[in-house]
């Protein structure tokens, strides 16, 4: 069993029990009435873009906090080769992280940039009052509005736009998190990160290149093309991966902007020592996966007992590996082999049966590439969506499981054979660069143009032979098997 780490403290307990029962069972004072220092001073809130979090609040008294958010409608990357017009609080998705203290008085100003095409407002779930501030902040393009509220209840809260049509505004990325720290403060940890999941509904299917629009029909049917962390596919992978060290205690402030899906949030290879479920002040210990409703949140804490890559996912798992809800937390440092040994042996095992699997596709024909460069660019997107999970983004494959595509003698010896593998899958032993592999390559259901594009991309990368594969070549190989 994983050892409980010493994050839990008297400060945590003070947050978990904001209103204990008095003698005789009478309820204690409400959070707004609990003893606290008088309000004094003022400050401007530190606001951050995900995955960064503002520094912890160290003052021992409430103050007047000034928060300003600017709404902008901006074209940004959804995935490689795919753009989307996001509506944002502060220029990014999710919006800025806001951190205040219990009993602070918040002066809030919403600015709608003159270039915006729509009016916007904000509903902060941390606000006690009609609409969470939505009616008070209905703001036309080129205008700004303001209101104030008292941060009565500690917890982690979603905020979002609530201008009609509300679902469309949220679906375009208008959400973020506001943390109301308990007056006792939060127990210290080594690293804090800001992660928000959202589901997106685009006119084109997943990976279809170009500037994509919002599809209301898909949103009404709750069938998203993308489910992502922090506004885009790969927002927390590669160079953007979260970074910590072996031995660090980590706190994740996790939200779910929705607008529709419930998140089954999980970190592969970790167990949450504590989860403040639904963003409130109650804690659950030793949690594997926590549900985060649309318009909700959770605080997840754990210690990194060993090193390596820990994968953040929505455990509704096709969302992670096929729609984008995946991130990486890289823990540097030395392994603790008593915690995790790594692979000890690799032996041959030959089960019975098995047939080539097929991945069905209802893809529409891709637009024909006019040049080899266009074909390579389109093929890169197809590769990322269909091939990278097994053969790796850099084409090196997985030893004893999936053969390398980089410098591949198997591919470079016979282009028609490579086309046949992509079209029809492959089962049985193959030798690639001197190593034997016996896994299953499924049928991908790609059309001729997409097949030509992805193979041209592969042949143009990683010291392969650089040939261009055409859709006419693919059609000829396909016809030979029919």
C-alpha distance (Angstrom), angle and dihedral (degrees) to the residues before:
residue distance angle dihedral
X1 . . .
X2 3.77 . .
X3 3.80 112.5 .
X4 3.78 116.9 -115.5
X5 3.79 110.7 -115.5
X6 3.79 123.5 -134.7
X7 3.81 96.9 -108.3
X8 3.80 90.5 109.3
X9 3.78 107.8 88.4
X10 3.75 142.7 153.2
X11 3.81 87.0 -82.0
X12 3.80 90.4 56.3
X13 3.78 91.2 47.8
X14 3.77 89.7 50.9
X15 3.81 89.2 55.1
X16 3.77 94.0 44.5
X17 3.81 92.4 54.7
X18 3.81 105.5 39.7
X19 3.78 92.4 156.5
X20 3.80 116.2 27.9
X21 3.77 122.7 -172.3
X22 3.76 116.4 -94.1
X23 3.81 122.7 -138.7
X24 3.78 112.7 -64.4
X25 3.82 92.2 28.1
X26 3.81 97.1 -79.9
X27 3.79 113.4 149.2
X28 3.80 116.1 -105.2
X29 3.78 121.8 -123.8
X30 3.80 117.5 -61.7
X31 3.82 119.2 -107.7
X32 3.81 92.0 -99.6
X33 3.81 90.9 53.9
X34 3.81 99.4 42.1
X35 3.77 116.5 117.1
X36 3.77 112.9 -85.6
X37 3.78 139.5 153.9
X38 3.81 116.8 -87.1
X39 3.79 119.5 -88.9
X40 3.77 111.3 -96.5
X41 3.80 140.0 160.5
X42 3.76 129.5 4.5
X43 3.80 138.0 -115.1
X44 3.79 142.8 178.7
X45 3.80 113.6 -109.9
X46 3.79 118.6 -114.9
X47 3.80 107.1 -125.9
X48 3.82 124.1 -164.6
X49 3.79 139.5 -171.1
X50 3.81 119.5 -124.7
X51 2.94 131.8 -56.0
X52 3.82 90.2 24.1
X53 3.81 121.1 85.0
X54 3.83 126.8 -155.5
X55 3.82 114.4 -109.0
X56 3.82 118.9 -86.5
X57 3.79 117.1 -87.5
X58 3.80 111.0 -109.2
X59 3.80 103.0 175.7
X60 3.81 118.2 110.9
X61 3.81 96.4 -143.6
X62 3.80 139.1 53.6
X63 3.77 118.9 -103.3
X64 3.78 140.9 -179.2
X65 3.81 108.4 -87.0
X66 3.78 124.0 -161.2
X67 3.83 115.1 -147.7
X68 3.81 123.1 -178.0
X69 3.82 123.1 -177.8
X70 3.79 125.5 -177.9
X71 3.79 120.2 -152.4
X72 3.80 114.7 -142.4
X73 3.80 132.2 173.0
X74 3.79 106.6 -141.9
X75 3.81 139.7 169.9
X76 3.79 109.7 -124.2
X77 3.79 140.0 160.0
X78 3.81 117.7 -76.7
X79 3.82 94.3 173.8
X80 3.79 136.8 -24.2
X81 3.78 105.5 -51.8
X82 3.80 92.5 1.4
X83 3.82 124.2 103.5
X84 3.79 131.2 -175.9
X85 3.80 135.9 -172.1
X86 3.79 102.6 -117.0
X87 3.78 123.7 -166.3
X88 3.78 105.4 -143.5
X89 3.77 147.2 -173.4
X90 3.80 99.8 -135.8
X91 3.81 101.9 -5.9
X92 3.80 99.7 -68.3
X93 3.82 142.5 70.9
X94 2.95 117.2 -88.9
X95 3.79 99.8 32.0
X96 3.78 123.5 -117.0
X97 3.81 118.4 -54.2
X98 3.82 109.1 -116.3
X99 3.82 119.4 -157.6
X100 3.80 122.0 -171.2
X101 3.81 137.0 154.4
X102 3.78 128.7 -108.8
X103 3.83 110.5 -89.0
X104 3.81 93.2 19.0
X105 3.79 114.7 140.6
X106 3.78 107.2 -130.5
X107 3.80 122.1 -153.5
X108 3.79 103.0 -159.4
X109 3.82 126.3 -165.6
X110 3.80 124.3 -174.7
X111 3.80 117.8 -161.8
X112 3.81 121.8 -166.8
X113 3.80 110.7 -156.3
X114 3.84 114.5 -123.0
X115 3.82 90.2 -122.0
X116 3.82 91.9 62.5
X117 3.77 116.7 111.6
X118 3.80 95.5 -156.1
X119 3.80 138.4 50.6
X120 3.81 113.1 -115.2
X121 3.79 139.8 -172.7
X122 3.81 138.6 178.1
X123 3.80 134.5 -116.1
X124 3.80 109.9 -166.0
X125 3.80 111.4 -164.3
X126 3.82 87.8 -152.0
X127 3.81 90.5 67.0
X128 3.79 122.7 96.8
X129 3.80 102.9 -151.3
X130 3.82 141.6 72.0
X131 3.78 113.3 -43.0
X132 3.78 92.9 -7.8
X133 3.80 86.5 -91.5
X134 3.81 96.2 -45.6
X135 3.81 97.4 121.5
X136 3.80 92.4 42.3
X137 3.81 92.1 53.4
X138 3.81 104.0 43.6
X139 3.80 96.5 142.1
X140 3.80 129.7 -174.0
X141 3.82 121.1 -148.5
X142 3.78 110.0 -76.0
X143 3.81 93.2 21.0
X144 3.81 136.4 98.8
X145 3.80 131.1 -153.2
X146 3.79 134.2 -171.8
X147 3.81 143.8 -165.0
X148 3.79 136.9 162.5
X149 3.80 134.6 -129.1
X150 3.77 140.5 177.0
X151 3.82 115.7 -117.3
X152 3.80 95.1 -131.9
X153 3.80 104.3 160.5
X154 3.82 123.4 53.0
X155 3.79 116.5 -134.4
X156 3.80 145.1 88.0
X157 3.79 114.1 -72.0
X158 3.80 138.6 -174.2
X159 3.78 120.7 -129.0
X160 3.81 123.6 -164.2
X161 3.78 144.8 161.2
X162 3.80 114.6 -85.7
X163 3.80 101.2 -172.8
X164 3.80 115.6 127.5
X165 2.93 125.3 -64.7
X166 3.81 81.1 40.1
X167 3.79 96.0 -179.0
X168 3.79 92.5 54.1
X169 3.81 93.2 51.6
X170 3.80 91.6 50.3
X171 3.81 92.3 43.2
X172 3.80 89.1 56.2
X173 3.81 91.0 59.4
X174 3.81 106.1 -88.7
X175 3.81 101.9 146.8
X176 3.79 141.8 90.0
X177 3.80 143.3 153.2
X178 3.79 134.7 -87.3
X179 3.81 119.2 -167.1
X180 3.79 119.4 -154.6
X181 3.79 103.0 -163.7
X182 3.80 116.0 -148.6
X183 3.78 112.6 -107.4
X184 3.82 88.6 -111.3
X185 3.81 89.3 58.1
X186 3.80 129.5 -129.0
X187 3.80 122.2 -72.8
X188 3.81 111.3 -98.8
X189 3.80 121.1 -99.0
X190 3.79 131.7 178.1
X191 3.81 98.8 -119.5
X192 3.80 135.9 21.3
X193 3.81 125.0 -171.1
X194 3.82 136.1 -174.5
X195 3.82 117.5 -137.2
X196 3.81 128.1 169.0
X197 3.80 126.5 179.2
X198 3.79 122.7 -147.2
X199 3.80 137.5 175.0
X200 3.81 119.6 -136.1
X201 3.80 131.1 -161.2
X202 3.80 114.8 -154.4
X203 3.78 133.0 -177.6
X204 3.81 89.1 -124.1
X205 3.78 125.1 53.4
X206 3.80 123.0 -105.2
X207 3.80 111.2 -55.0
X208 3.81 96.4 8.7
X209 3.81 102.9 145.2
X210 3.77 129.0 -123.0
X211 3.79 135.0 42.2
X212 3.80 108.0 -31.2
X213 3.77 126.6 -155.4
X214 3.79 131.5 -146.5
X215 3.82 115.9 -87.9
X216 3.81 111.3 -150.1
X217 3.81 94.1 -172.7
X218 3.82 92.3 57.8
X219 3.80 89.7 46.5
X220 3.81 91.7 52.3
X221 3.80 90.1 49.7
X222 3.82 89.8 45.6
X223 3.81 93.5 -128.0
X224 3.82 106.4 136.8
X225 3.79 124.5 -166.3
X226 3.81 91.4 -154.0
X227 3.79 132.7 32.9
X228 3.78 107.5 -178.5
X229 3.78 146.1 164.3
X230 3.80 117.6 -121.5
X231 3.78 96.9 -1.5
X232 3.80 105.7 -60.2
X233 3.77 147.0 47.5
X234 3.81 108.9 -89.1
X235 3.81 95.2 14.4
X236 3.82 89.1 140.4
X237 3.81 103.4 28.5
X238 3.80 134.5 88.5
X239 3.79 111.0 0.9
X240 3.81 88.7 -2.7
X241 3.82 95.4 56.6
X242 3.79 117.2 128.6
X243 3.80 111.6 -103.2
X244 3.80 130.0 -145.2
X245 3.80 137.8 138.4
X246 3.78 135.8 -110.8
X247 3.80 106.7 -88.0
X248 3.82 95.3 29.0
X249 3.77 121.8 131.1
X250 3.80 109.9 -133.2
X251 3.78 132.1 -158.6
X252 3.81 119.5 -165.4
X253 3.79 118.5 -162.7
X254 3.80 99.0 -156.4
X255 3.79 125.9 -173.6
X256 3.77 135.9 176.6
X257 3.78 114.3 -145.4
X258 3.79 91.9 -179.0
X259 2.95 118.4 159.4
X260 3.82 87.2 -161.9
X261 3.80 118.2 -9.4
X262 3.80 130.3 82.6
X263 3.80 111.9 -135.6
X264 3.82 123.5 -131.5
X265 3.80 94.2 -158.0
X266 3.81 116.4 -159.6
X267 3.81 138.5 159.5
X268 3.81 110.1 -145.1
X269 3.80 109.8 -129.5
X270 3.80 95.6 16.5
X271 3.79 137.0 86.3
X272 3.79 117.8 -151.1
X273 3.80 108.1 -117.8
X274 3.78 87.7 -159.1
X275 3.79 136.0 7.3
X276 3.79 121.8 -168.3
X277 3.78 90.2 -152.7
X278 3.80 121.2 -142.2
X279 3.79 87.8 5.4
X280 3.79 92.7 -76.6
X281 3.78 135.2 121.2
X282 3.79 99.8 -91.0
X283 3.78 119.4 95.9
X284 3.80 134.6 -147.8
X285 3.81 119.5 -165.2
X286 3.83 132.1 -143.6
X287 3.79 96.1 14.5
X288 3.82 122.6 173.2
X289 3.83 100.0 -171.1
X290 3.78 129.2 5.5
X291 3.79 128.1 -157.4
X292 3.79 115.7 -128.3
X293 3.81 114.1 -171.0
X294 3.78 123.3 -142.0
X295 3.77 103.9 -85.5
X296 3.81 91.4 22.3
X297 3.78 142.1 97.1
X298 3.78 146.5 -159.4
X299 3.80 136.4 -156.3
X300 3.81 112.4 -136.3
X301 3.81 122.4 -167.4
X302 3.80 129.3 -174.4
X303 3.78 142.9 147.6
X304 3.80 122.2 -118.4
X305 3.80 101.1 -129.2
X306 3.81 93.6 177.2
X307 3.77 139.9 15.8
X308 3.80 132.3 -98.4
X309 3.80 141.2 76.8
X310 3.79 116.1 -43.5
X311 3.81 113.9 -165.1
X312 3.80 122.4 -139.3
X313 3.81 112.1 -150.3
X314 3.74 146.4 160.1
X315 3.81 96.9 -118.0
X316 3.78 90.5 -142.2
X317 3.74 72.8 97.7
X318 3.80 104.9 -156.9
X319 3.79 86.0 62.5
X320 3.80 88.9 59.6
X321 3.78 101.5 45.9
X322 3.81 100.6 27.2
X323 3.81 106.5 28.4
X324 3.81 104.2 33.4
X325 3.84 108.7 -100.4
X326 3.79 94.4 137.0
X327 3.79 135.9 109.8
X328 3.79 137.9 167.3
X329 3.80 130.2 -128.8
X330 3.80 107.2 -164.9
X331 3.81 114.1 -155.9
X332 3.79 109.9 -164.2
X333 3.78 123.3 -159.7
X334 3.76 138.6 66.2
X335 3.80 123.4 -32.9
X336 3.78 120.3 -111.3
X337 3.81 99.6 -138.8
X338 3.80 91.3 -168.7
X339 3.81 88.2 62.0
X340 3.81 96.4 41.3
X341 3.80 124.6 2.0
X342 3.77 100.2 -168.5
X343 3.80 119.5 -138.0
X344 3.81 112.5 -22.7
X345 3.81 99.8 -176.2
X346 3.79 143.0 -0.8
X347 3.80 116.3 -150.6
X348 3.79 133.7 172.9
X349 3.80 115.5 -98.9
X350 3.81 120.6 -179.9
X351 3.81 114.3 -165.2
X352 3.78 122.3 -173.4
X353 3.77 127.1 -105.3
X354 3.73 128.9 2.5
X355 3.76 130.0 154.3
X356 3.74 133.6 -153.4
X357 3.76 107.0 -81.2
X358 3.77 122.9 -139.9
X359 3.77 129.2 -143.9
X360 3.81 106.7 -150.7
X361 3.76 118.5 -137.5
X362 3.77 133.5 -167.1
X363 3.78 91.4 -173.0
X364 3.77 119.4 151.6
X365 3.80 117.1 -128.0
X366 3.78 111.2 -79.9
X367 3.78 117.0 -121.5
X368 3.79 109.5 -94.8
X369 3.78 114.6 -101.4
X370 3.79 113.7 -118.6
X371 3.81 95.7 -158.4
X372 3.77 138.9 22.1
X373 3.81 89.0 -109.4
X374 3.80 90.8 56.2
X375 3.80 89.5 48.3
X376 3.81 91.3 52.0
X377 3.81 92.0 48.8
X378 3.81 92.2 49.6
X379 3.80 91.2 44.6
X380 3.79 91.6 54.5
X381 3.81 89.5 60.7
X382 3.83 92.0 48.0
X383 3.80 89.8 49.0
X384 3.78 93.3 51.3
X385 3.79 92.5 49.9
X386 3.83 98.3 43.4
X387 3.80 113.6 16.2
X388 3.80 112.5 27.3
X389 3.81 96.0 77.4
X390 3.84 91.6 65.7
X391 3.80 104.8 22.8
X392 3.84 93.6 36.6
X393 3.81 127.0 -120.8
X394 3.82 90.2 -86.9
X395 3.81 94.3 47.0
X396 3.82 96.7 -116.2
X397 3.81 95.1 124.2
X398 3.80 124.6 -153.4
X399 3.82 118.4 -70.0
X400 3.83 113.4 -108.3
X401 3.81 90.6 1.0
X402 3.82 116.2 54.7
X403 3.82 122.4 17.7
X404 3.80 121.8 -122.5
X405 3.78 120.1 -102.5
X406 3.81 91.5 -165.5
X407 3.84 112.4 98.0
X408 3.81 86.8 -9.9
X409 3.80 114.5 -179.5
X410 3.82 88.5 -168.5
X411 3.81 91.9 59.8
X412 3.77 97.4 37.8
X413 3.82 94.6 51.1
X414 3.82 96.6 60.7
X415 3.81 125.7 15.9
X416 3.82 94.3 -175.1
X417 3.81 89.8 53.7
X418 3.81 89.7 52.2
X419 3.81 90.1 50.7
X420 3.81 90.0 50.7
X421 3.82 91.7 51.9
X422 3.81 92.6 52.5
X423 3.82 91.8 46.3
X424 3.80 100.2 43.0
X425 3.79 107.7 16.7
X426 3.78 127.0 -124.1
X427 3.80 135.9 -106.5
X428 3.80 129.2 179.6
X429 3.78 136.6 39.0
X430 3.79 120.5 -31.6
X431 3.79 129.2 174.7
X432 3.78 116.7 -138.5
X433 3.79 121.4 179.2
X434 3.81 90.0 -17.9
X435 3.81 96.7 -51.4
X436 3.81 125.1 107.4
X437 3.81 121.1 -130.8
X438 3.80 127.9 -174.6
X439 3.78 106.6 -179.6
X440 3.81 130.8 119.6
X441 3.78 123.6 -96.7
X442 3.84 106.8 -159.6
X443 3.76 125.5 -143.2
X444 3.79 106.3 -98.6
X445 3.81 98.5 -158.7
X446 3.81 92.6 -131.6
X447 3.78 120.1 160.3
X448 3.81 121.6 -123.5
X449 3.81 95.8 -92.9
X450 3.80 94.6 48.6
X451 3.81 90.7 46.6
X452 3.80 91.3 51.5
X453 3.78 91.1 47.1
X454 3.80 96.9 50.5
X455 3.80 93.4 46.2
X456 3.80 91.7 47.9
X457 3.80 88.1 52.2
X458 3.82 92.3 49.5
X459 3.80 92.8 46.4
X460 3.82 90.0 49.5
X461 3.82 94.3 52.3
X462 3.79 137.7 65.9
X463 3.83 98.5 19.5
X464 3.80 94.8 -58.4
X465 3.81 121.4 147.7
X466 3.80 96.7 -85.0
X467 3.82 99.2 -131.1
X468 3.79 122.8 155.9
X469 3.80 114.9 -126.7
X470 3.81 114.8 -152.4
X471 3.77 130.1 -152.5
X472 3.80 88.0 -119.4
X473 3.82 89.9 60.2
X474 3.80 90.1 49.6
X475 3.81 92.5 49.0
X476 3.81 90.3 52.2
X477 3.82 92.5 52.4
X478 3.80 91.0 45.7
X479 3.80 92.0 51.2
X480 3.79 91.7 50.5
X481 3.82 90.4 62.6
X482 3.80 96.2 46.9
